[in-house]
């Protein structure tokens, strides 16, 4: 065999080996979870009623229950990786978590760096303020300060909405509890947040004078995973569809949020 032919065959063999190795790496995450017998799920436990700590300092909430059901159906142990809204995606990309189940909305910006499962719930991003305030649109926020949690879809939508509105002060906080505390204490009066968080705030503080002024946008919520994970993607999509159809995910959401979700609407998004 000639030297050139040997080199050619070696190059072809090496290329095939690299291709096989790359394909194995792409499909490896689900196998890793199952071999580890544990799934690492990133959840913000400071975002009630999606995630919070109960009186015994145990994680509870709709996303916590969703993650528990997912781990049970996968046949593995659940380990909750506690995150905040701004660092959810970073924890996923740095492989500190296998997936994110944390009120994560599907956005075009996030699609550039992560993949999503089929939507399992929906979230309304709203602007809330005291009943006496006449606010019907972004234009009415002129001259006002608005609290929002940094890095959330609420932050993104508010920033877009007031881009051409003069004299709006957007006050960003690092997590939902801090944003909520600023409203509860009277430091700020206008809050760009999610409907469930406003509902939870009014439950814990019945004196809170907050009224939904307008909906910025409705977002489907989905499980986030890293890109190029086809096996895990397929498993998650199938799991979400089955548990929407059998009503388990609908019941979890209803129990914590007090509203129904429409599986048919989610399937169309």
HUSUL-V817020 format. One record per helix or strand of 3 or more residues. SS is the DSSP state (2 for helix, 1 for strand). FROM is the first residue (numbers start at 1). TO is the last residue. If there is no record, write none. Layout:
ss = (SS SS)
from = (FROM FROM)
to = (TO TO)
//
This chain:
ss = (2 2 1 1 2 1 2 2 1 1 2 1 2 1 2 1 2 1 1 2 2 2)
from = (3 28 38 51 62 77 85 108 114 121 138 145 153 169 176 190 195 211 224 230 248 263)
to = (26 36 43 53 74 82 93 111 116 129 141 149 161 173 184 194 204 221 226 245 257 268)
//
